């Protein structure tokens, strides 16, 4: 009897332990489901189920769960969606703004990335944008996870220098080149005004909100519990409009982190966001974004967005001229934070502003002349930039390409140049002499498009076949001999230089 009693007692203990274990697991699942309400992870979105097939079921408490979270972080390469805790800061359509985060436990380096996508500047252009590219104005269709590529990859073979950093991707849903600070008041209608006046006034009022700059501020606030205050380096990066957003916000981000007590050095990395003013004369009241010069779109948009520019740049221009601070060559000298500029010398978006489409239907001799001049003008505008990587290529954006490590200038790749810049900044910060033979001011000296042998291939839009520059020009209807591009010429001819990669 005594033995039977002991067995019964042991069975009872086992039942209690099993029940507690089941409750703990249920509690862990419940915590994940309610994570949006408690931690701002999922906000207004549906509950997050499994992030990736390799994620574990560890709960969020205790040493074992912390170890499990670290293990899960190493197993998945995905960034997870977090909506902002401040629900008043939103996308254009009022849906929650947010960010994707891939943590690397123990790392004191943070990479914040601003997505690109140009802008809208009026009710008509914003309505068109919302209809055609809703993801750039609303978070309603954002996936729960995202996998980074290029500089955002967590794979060492694809991202040798930053794969082990905390990576933050901030989706672009404010359409304001990351400059907006809130809704503008709608002007009251004037009595007895004509129909044309009323139409013009209504075109510049909209129900959309523009909060790009505020979104960046709130993302940093939400990263405080994740450890950004302990960061050693915070790199604010972005492509295209996101690159321009870096120029506009880097000083504000540095100030915010300093006020939080962080000792991090804030750096900027601008990819394909260094634009030049348009050469074409157009109507300033352009109805659509595509028919607008960049400066006119920004002039009109700044009022709609309640846009802000860096204080030191704004002080250089009179009221109404703040739009000039959106152009890197006018803003750069006013910045105090370290900045690295990545810019194709023949940027396709800059060409599209002038209605030049490589791989399109045709190209005039005047347009070809503009293309050549663009390379020279961009080279000149980058002369005083301390850290720059500017290949003579026809392309747009590079940082998020999986093959971003393959592009070179005089034998130095972009990741190598960034590493050299990083080493130089660290040496200067620690009062050491920067190492020699590690370049980070790299601008191609050959002045022809595609003269760099590592340029991305040109693609015929009709056939999707890869073409050389000369084949592309012939397909676009240009006479190579008239342009001085005879491929049968001598070894020093421009055509031969292009064929041989400079």
C-alpha positions as CSV (number, residue, x, y, z in Angstrom):
1,X,0.0,0.0,0.0
2,X,2.8,2.3,0.9
3,X,4.4,1.7,-2.6
4,X,1.1,2.3,-4.3
5,X,0.6,5.6,-2.5
6,X,4.0,6.8,-3.6
7,X,3.2,5.9,-7.2
8,X,-0.1,7.8,-7.0
9,X,1.7,10.8,-5.6
10,X,4.3,10.8,-8.4
11,X,1.5,10.5,-11.1
12,X,-0.3,13.5,-9.5
13,X,2.9,15.6,-9.6
14,X,3.4,14.6,-13.3
15,X,-0.1,15.7,-14.2
16,X,0.4,19.1,-12.5
17,X,3.7,19.6,-14.4
18,X,2.1,18.7,-17.7
19,X,-0.8,21.0,-17.1
20,X,1.5,23.9,-16.2
21,X,3.6,23.2,-19.3
22,X,0.5,23.4,-21.5
23,X,-0.6,26.6,-19.9
24,X,2.9,28.2,-20.4
25,X,2.8,27.3,-24.1
26,X,-0.7,28.7,-24.4
27,X,0.4,31.8,-22.7
28,X,3.3,32.2,-25.1
29,X,1.0,32.0,-28.1
30,X,-1.4,34.4,-26.5
31,X,1.4,36.9,-26.0
32,X,2.3,36.7,-29.7
33,X,-1.3,37.3,-30.8
34,X,-1.7,40.3,-28.6
35,X,1.8,41.7,-29.5
36,X,0.4,44.5,-31.6
37,X,-1.5,46.0,-28.7
38,X,1.3,45.6,-26.2
39,X,4.4,46.4,-28.2
40,X,3.2,48.0,-31.4
41,X,4.5,45.1,-33.5
42,X,1.4,44.4,-35.5
43,X,-0.8,47.4,-34.7
44,X,-4.0,47.3,-36.8
45,X,-2.9,44.3,-38.9
46,X,-4.3,40.7,-38.6
47,X,-2.5,38.5,-36.1
48,X,1.0,37.3,-37.0
49,X,1.1,33.5,-37.3
50,X,4.5,32.0,-38.1
51,X,7.1,34.4,-39.5
52,X,9.2,31.8,-41.2
53,X,9.2,28.0,-41.3
54,X,12.4,28.0,-39.3
55,X,11.2,30.2,-36.4
56,X,10.8,28.6,-33.0
57,X,8.0,28.6,-30.5
58,X,10.0,30.2,-27.6
59,X,8.1,32.5,-25.3
60,X,9.2,36.0,-24.5
61,X,10.2,35.4,-20.9
62,X,13.2,34.0,-19.1
63,X,16.8,33.2,-20.1
64,X,15.8,30.2,-22.2
65,X,13.3,32.3,-24.3
66,X,16.0,35.0,-24.9
67,X,18.4,32.3,-26.1
68,X,15.6,30.9,-28.3
69,X,14.9,34.4,-29.8
70,X,18.6,34.7,-30.6
71,X,18.6,31.3,-32.2
72,X,15.5,32.2,-34.2
73,X,17.1,35.5,-35.3
74,X,20.1,33.6,-36.6
75,X,17.9,31.1,-38.4
76,X,15.7,33.5,-40.4
77,X,16.9,36.2,-42.8
78,X,13.5,37.9,-42.8
79,X,12.7,41.3,-41.4
80,X,9.5,41.5,-39.4
81,X,6.9,44.2,-39.7
82,X,6.3,46.5,-36.8
83,X,3.6,49.3,-36.9
84,X,4.3,52.5,-35.1
85,X,3.1,52.8,-31.6
86,X,2.1,56.4,-32.3
87,X,-1.0,55.8,-34.3
88,X,-1.3,59.5,-35.2
89,X,1.6,59.3,-37.5
90,X,0.3,57.5,-40.6
91,X,0.7,56.8,-44.3
92,X,-1.0,59.0,-46.9
93,X,-4.4,57.3,-46.5
94,X,-4.4,57.2,-42.7
95,X,-3.3,53.5,-42.4
96,X,-0.6,52.8,-39.9
97,X,3.0,53.6,-40.9
98,X,5.7,51.2,-39.7
99,X,9.1,49.5,-40.3
100,X,10.6,46.1,-40.9
101,X,13.3,44.9,-38.4
102,X,15.9,42.2,-38.5
103,X,17.7,42.2,-35.2
104,X,21.2,40.9,-34.7
105,X,21.6,40.4,-31.0
106,X,24.7,42.0,-29.5
107,X,25.4,44.2,-32.5
108,X,25.9,48.0,-31.8
109,X,25.6,48.9,-35.5
110,X,22.2,49.9,-37.0
111,X,21.4,50.3,-40.6
112,X,18.2,52.3,-41.3
113,X,17.0,52.3,-44.9
114,X,14.5,54.7,-46.5
115,X,12.6,53.3,-49.5
116,X,12.3,55.4,-52.7
117,X,9.5,56.1,-55.1
118,X,9.4,59.8,-56.0
119,X,6.3,61.8,-54.8
120,X,3.0,63.3,-55.6
121,X,2.3,67.0,-55.2
122,X,-1.4,67.7,-55.9
123,X,-4.8,66.0,-55.5
124,X,-4.7,64.8,-59.1
125,X,-1.2,63.4,-59.0
126,X,-1.8,61.8,-55.6
127,X,-5.1,60.2,-56.8
128,X,-3.3,58.8,-59.8
129,X,-0.5,57.5,-57.5
130,X,-3.0,55.9,-55.1
131,X,-4.7,54.1,-57.9
132,X,-1.6,52.8,-59.7
133,X,0.9,52.3,-56.8
134,X,-1.2,52.0,-53.6
135,X,1.7,50.4,-51.6
136,X,3.5,53.8,-51.7
137,X,0.6,55.5,-50.0
138,X,-1.0,52.8,-47.8
139,X,0.2,50.0,-45.5
140,X,-3.0,47.9,-46.1
141,X,-1.2,45.5,-48.4
142,X,2.2,45.2,-46.6
143,X,3.4,41.7,-45.9
144,X,4.3,40.6,-42.4
145,X,7.9,39.8,-43.3
146,X,10.4,41.0,-45.9
147,X,13.7,39.6,-47.0
148,X,16.5,42.0,-47.5
149,X,18.8,42.0,-50.5
150,X,22.1,43.7,-51.3
151,X,23.1,46.0,-48.4
152,X,20.0,44.8,-46.5
153,X,20.9,41.1,-46.7
154,X,21.9,39.2,-43.6
155,X,24.0,36.8,-45.7
156,X,27.8,37.5,-45.5
157,X,28.4,36.4,-49.1
158,X,25.9,39.1,-50.3
159,X,26.7,41.8,-47.7
160,X,30.2,41.3,-46.4
161,X,30.3,44.4,-44.1
162,X,26.8,45.0,-42.8
163,X,25.2,41.5,-42.7
164,X,25.6,41.4,-38.9
165,X,24.1,44.7,-38.1
166,X,20.5,45.5,-36.9
167,X,18.7,46.2,-40.2
168,X,15.7,48.4,-40.4
169,X,13.7,48.9,-43.7
170,X,11.3,51.8,-43.6
171,X,8.6,51.5,-46.3
172,X,7.8,54.7,-48.2
173,X,4.1,55.6,-47.8
174,X,4.1,59.4,-47.4
175,X,4.8,60.5,-51.0
176,X,6.7,63.6,-49.8
177,X,10.4,62.7,-50.3
178,X,10.4,62.0,-46.5
179,X,10.0,65.7,-45.7
180,X,6.3,66.0,-44.5
181,X,5.4,67.0,-41.0
182,X,1.6,66.6,-41.0
183,X,-1.7,67.6,-42.7
184,X,-2.0,71.1,-44.1
185,X,-5.1,73.1,-43.3
186,X,-7.6,73.3,-46.1
187,X,-8.1,77.0,-47.1
188,X,-11.7,78.2,-46.7
189,X,-13.6,78.7,-50.1
190,X,-13.8,82.4,-51.2
191,X,-17.3,83.6,-51.9
192,X,-18.4,84.2,-55.5
193,X,-15.1,83.0,-57.0
194,X,-15.0,81.8,-60.6
195,X,-15.0,78.2,-61.6
196,X,-11.4,78.3,-62.7
197,X,-10.2,79.8,-59.4
198,X,-12.2,77.2,-57.5
199,X,-10.7,74.4,-59.7
200,X,-7.2,75.6,-59.2
201,X,-7.6,75.9,-55.4
202,X,-9.2,72.4,-55.1
203,X,-6.3,70.9,-57.1
204,X,-3.9,71.8,-54.4
205,X,-6.0,70.5,-51.4
206,X,-6.3,66.9,-50.6
207,X,-7.5,64.5,-47.9
208,X,-4.1,62.7,-47.8
209,X,-1.6,63.2,-45.0
210,X,2.1,63.7,-45.5
211,X,4.3,62.7,-42.6
212,X,7.5,61.3,-44.0
213,X,9.9,63.1,-41.6
214,X,7.6,62.3,-38.6
215,X,7.7,58.6,-39.6
216,X,11.5,58.5,-39.3
217,X,11.3,60.2,-35.9
218,X,8.7,57.7,-34.6
219,X,10.7,54.7,-35.9
220,X,13.7,55.8,-33.9
221,X,11.5,56.2,-30.8
222,X,10.1,52.7,-31.3
223,X,13.7,51.3,-31.6
224,X,14.7,52.6,-28.2
225,X,13.5,49.4,-26.4
226,X,15.4,47.4,-29.1
227,X,18.7,49.0,-28.1
228,X,19.4,51.8,-30.6
229,X,20.4,54.1,-27.7
230,X,23.4,51.9,-27.2
231,X,24.4,52.0,-30.8
232,X,28.0,52.8,-31.8
233,X,27.1,53.6,-35.5
234,X,23.7,54.5,-37.0
235,X,23.7,54.5,-40.8
236,X,20.8,56.3,-42.4
237,X,20.6,55.1,-46.0
238,X,18.1,55.2,-48.9
239,X,17.7,54.9,-52.6
240,X,16.2,57.5,-55.1
241,X,13.7,59.6,-53.2
242,X,14.8,57.7,-50.1
243,X,18.4,58.9,-50.8
244,X,17.1,62.4,-51.0
245,X,15.3,61.7,-47.7
246,X,18.7,60.9,-46.1
247,X,20.0,64.3,-47.2
248,X,16.9,66.0,-45.7
249,X,16.8,64.1,-42.4
250,X,20.3,63.1,-41.4
251,X,20.9,66.1,-39.2
252,X,17.5,65.7,-37.5
253,X,18.2,62.0,-36.8
254,X,21.6,62.9,-35.3
255,X,20.0,65.5,-33.1
256,X,17.2,63.2,-32.0
257,X,19.7,60.5,-30.9
258,X,21.9,63.0,-29.2
259,X,18.9,64.2,-27.2
260,X,18.2,60.6,-26.2
261,X,21.6,60.3,-24.7
262,X,23.0,58.1,-27.5
263,X,26.7,58.3,-28.3
264,X,26.3,56.9,-31.8
265,X,28.0,58.4,-34.8
266,X,25.2,59.0,-37.3
267,X,26.3,58.6,-41.0
268,X,24.4,59.0,-44.3
269,X,24.5,56.8,-47.3
270,X,22.7,58.2,-50.4
271,X,22.0,56.0,-53.4
272,X,20.8,57.6,-56.6
273,X,19.3,60.6,-54.7
274,X,21.7,63.2,-56.0
275,X,19.6,64.9,-58.6
276,X,20.2,68.0,-60.8
277,X,17.7,70.6,-61.8
278,X,15.9,70.1,-65.1
279,X,17.0,71.8,-68.3
280,X,13.6,71.9,-69.9
281,X,11.3,74.9,-69.7
282,X,7.8,73.8,-68.6
283,X,4.6,75.2,-67.3
284,X,5.0,75.6,-63.5
285,X,1.4,74.5,-63.0
286,X,2.1,71.0,-64.2
287,X,-1.0,68.8,-63.7
288,X,0.8,65.4,-63.4
289,X,4.0,64.3,-61.8
290,X,5.4,63.0,-65.0
291,X,5.0,66.4,-66.7
292,X,6.6,68.2,-63.8
293,X,10.2,69.1,-63.5
294,X,11.6,68.0,-60.1
295,X,11.9,71.5,-58.8
296,X,8.4,72.5,-59.8
297,X,7.0,69.3,-58.2
298,X,8.9,70.1,-55.0
299,X,7.9,73.8,-55.0
300,X,4.2,72.9,-55.2
301,X,4.6,69.8,-52.9
302,X,6.4,71.6,-50.1
303,X,3.3,73.6,-49.3
304,X,1.0,70.5,-49.5
305,X,3.3,68.4,-47.4
306,X,4.2,71.0,-44.7
307,X,7.7,69.9,-45.8
308,X,10.8,70.7,-43.8
309,X,14.5,71.0,-44.9
310,X,17.6,71.1,-42.7
311,X,17.9,74.4,-40.8
312,X,21.4,75.4,-42.0
313,X,20.4,75.0,-45.6
314,X,17.0,76.8,-45.1
315,X,18.9,79.8,-43.8
316,X,20.7,80.2,-47.1
317,X,17.5,80.8,-49.1
318,X,14.7,83.3,-48.8
319,X,11.2,82.1,-48.1
320,X,9.7,80.2,-51.0
321,X,13.2,79.0,-52.2
322,X,13.6,76.2,-49.6
323,X,13.0,73.7,-52.5
324,X,16.7,74.2,-53.4
325,X,17.7,72.2,-50.3
326,X,16.3,69.0,-52.0
327,X,19.3,69.0,-54.4
328,X,22.4,67.4,-52.9
329,X,24.9,69.7,-54.6
330,X,23.2,72.7,-52.9
331,X,22.7,71.0,-49.5
332,X,25.9,69.0,-49.0
333,X,28.1,71.8,-47.7
334,X,25.7,72.6,-44.9
335,X,25.7,69.1,-43.5
336,X,27.8,68.2,-40.5
337,X,27.2,64.4,-40.4
338,X,29.5,62.2,-42.5
339,X,27.9,61.3,-45.9
340,X,28.7,58.8,-48.6
341,X,27.1,59.4,-52.1
342,X,26.6,56.5,-54.5
343,X,25.5,57.9,-57.9
344,X,25.5,56.6,-61.5
345,X,26.8,59.3,-63.7
346,X,24.1,58.7,-66.2
347,X,21.2,58.2,-63.9
348,X,18.1,56.8,-65.8
349,X,15.6,58.7,-63.6
350,X,17.5,62.0,-64.3
351,X,17.1,61.2,-68.0
352,X,13.4,60.4,-67.6
353,X,12.9,63.9,-66.2
354,X,14.1,65.1,-69.6
355,X,11.8,62.5,-71.4
356,X,14.8,60.4,-72.4
357,X,14.1,56.7,-72.2
358,X,17.0,54.3,-73.0
359,X,15.5,51.2,-74.6
360,X,12.5,53.2,-75.8
361,X,11.4,54.1,-79.3
362,X,13.8,56.7,-80.5
363,X,16.5,59.1,-79.5
364,X,17.5,62.4,-81.0
365,X,21.0,63.8,-81.5
366,X,20.1,66.6,-79.0
367,X,19.1,64.0,-76.4
368,X,22.3,62.1,-76.9
369,X,24.2,65.3,-76.4
370,X,22.2,65.9,-73.2
371,X,23.2,62.4,-72.0
372,X,26.9,63.1,-72.5
373,X,26.6,66.5,-70.7
374,X,24.8,64.9,-67.8
375,X,27.8,62.8,-67.0
376,X,30.1,65.8,-67.0
377,X,27.7,67.9,-64.9
378,X,27.2,65.1,-62.3
379,X,31.0,64.7,-62.1
380,X,31.4,68.4,-61.4
381,X,28.7,68.4,-58.8
382,X,30.4,65.6,-56.9
383,X,33.9,67.2,-56.9
384,X,33.8,68.4,-53.3
385,X,32.1,65.3,-51.9
386,X,34.5,63.5,-49.5
387,X,33.1,60.0,-49.9
388,X,31.6,59.0,-53.3
389,X,31.3,56.1,-55.7
390,X,30.2,57.2,-59.2
391,X,30.5,54.8,-62.1
392,X,30.0,55.9,-65.7
393,X,26.9,53.7,-66.2
394,X,23.3,54.1,-67.4
395,X,21.2,52.8,-64.4
396,X,19.3,53.8,-61.3
397,X,19.8,52.6,-57.7
398,X,22.3,50.0,-56.6
399,X,22.3,49.3,-52.9
400,X,19.5,46.7,-52.8
401,X,20.7,44.7,-55.8
402,X,21.9,41.2,-55.1
403,X,24.9,41.8,-57.3
404,X,25.8,45.2,-55.8
405,X,29.3,43.9,-54.8
406,X,30.3,43.4,-58.4
407,X,30.4,47.1,-59.5
408,X,33.9,48.6,-59.4
409,X,35.8,51.8,-60.2
410,X,39.5,51.4,-60.9
411,X,39.6,48.0,-59.2
412,X,37.7,49.0,-56.0
413,X,34.2,47.7,-55.4
414,X,31.5,49.6,-53.7
415,X,31.5,47.5,-50.5
416,X,35.3,47.9,-50.3
417,X,34.9,51.7,-50.7
418,X,32.3,51.8,-47.9
419,X,34.7,49.7,-45.7
420,X,37.5,52.2,-46.4
421,X,35.2,55.1,-45.5
422,X,34.2,53.3,-42.3
423,X,37.8,52.7,-41.3
424,X,38.7,56.3,-42.0
425,X,35.9,57.6,-39.9
426,X,36.8,55.2,-37.0
427,X,40.5,56.3,-37.3
428,X,39.5,60.0,-37.2
429,X,37.2,59.3,-34.2
430,X,40.0,57.7,-32.3
431,X,42.6,60.3,-33.2
432,X,44.5,57.9,-35.4
433,X,45.9,58.4,-38.9
434,X,43.6,56.9,-41.6
435,X,45.2,54.0,-43.5
436,X,46.6,54.7,-46.9
437,X,45.7,52.8,-50.1
438,X,42.1,52.4,-49.1
439,X,40.2,54.8,-51.4
440,X,36.6,56.0,-50.9
441,X,36.4,59.0,-53.3
442,X,35.9,57.2,-56.6
443,X,34.5,58.9,-59.7
444,X,34.9,57.3,-63.2
445,X,37.2,59.4,-65.4
446,X,35.9,58.0,-68.7
447,X,33.1,60.3,-69.9
448,X,31.0,57.9,-72.0
449,X,28.0,55.9,-70.8
450,X,28.8,52.3,-70.1
451,X,32.6,52.8,-70.5
452,X,33.0,51.1,-67.1
453,X,33.3,47.3,-67.8
454,X,31.4,46.4,-64.6
455,X,28.2,48.5,-65.6
456,X,24.8,46.8,-65.4
457,X,23.8,45.5,-68.8
458,X,21.4,47.5,-71.0
459,X,18.2,45.8,-71.9
460,X,16.0,46.3,-75.0
461,X,12.5,46.9,-73.6
462,X,10.8,45.4,-76.6
463,X,12.8,42.1,-76.8
464,X,14.3,42.0,-73.2
465,X,17.6,41.2,-74.8
466,X,20.9,42.6,-73.5
467,X,22.6,45.2,-75.8
468,X,25.8,47.1,-75.9
469,X,25.6,50.9,-75.8
470,X,26.3,51.1,-79.6
471,X,23.7,48.4,-80.4
472,X,21.2,50.4,-78.2
473,X,22.0,53.7,-80.1
474,X,21.5,52.0,-83.4
475,X,18.2,50.5,-82.3
476,X,17.1,54.0,-81.2
477,X,17.7,55.3,-84.7
478,X,21.0,57.2,-84.3
479,X,23.8,57.4,-87.0
480,X,27.0,56.3,-85.2
481,X,29.3,57.9,-87.8
482,X,27.5,61.3,-87.5
483,X,28.0,61.1,-83.7
484,X,31.7,60.2,-84.1
485,X,31.1,56.7,-82.8
486,X,32.3,54.6,-85.7
487,X,33.1,51.2,-84.3
488,X,35.6,50.6,-87.0
489,X,37.7,53.6,-85.9
490,X,41.1,53.6,-84.3
491,X,41.9,52.2,-80.9
492,X,41.6,55.6,-79.2
493,X,38.1,56.4,-80.6
494,X,35.2,56.9,-78.2
495,X,33.4,53.9,-79.8
496,X,36.4,51.6,-79.1
497,X,36.6,52.9,-75.6
498,X,33.0,52.1,-75.0
499,X,33.3,48.6,-76.5
500,X,36.4,47.9,-74.4
501,X,35.0,49.4,-71.2
502,X,37.1,52.5,-71.2
